[in-house]
């Protein structure tokens, strides 16, 4: 599991259907408005879901966005990828609702 964060440390702010579906999150205990978090579940050996994850990660990590990828972890039988981007780069990733 994650050293820094646990699955239940987050509250789902919204769900997005792009990239096969992902969740935008906020930390439950902190007022971390300076960071936007996202997570996506994938099934092992599902190439389509893995490709969707890679496309999502490319946006988070695109030049100038200073995104972060965290180690994948297992929760309730799913593999999860957690990622974050500084709030000031959120709109430029194309992940905001208004993008």
Secondary structure, 3 states (H helix, E strand, C coil): CCCCCCHHHEEEEEEECHHHCEEEEEECCCCCCCEEEEEEEECCCCHHHHHHHHHHHHHHCCCCCCCEECCCEEECCEEEEEEEEEHHHHHHHCCCCCC
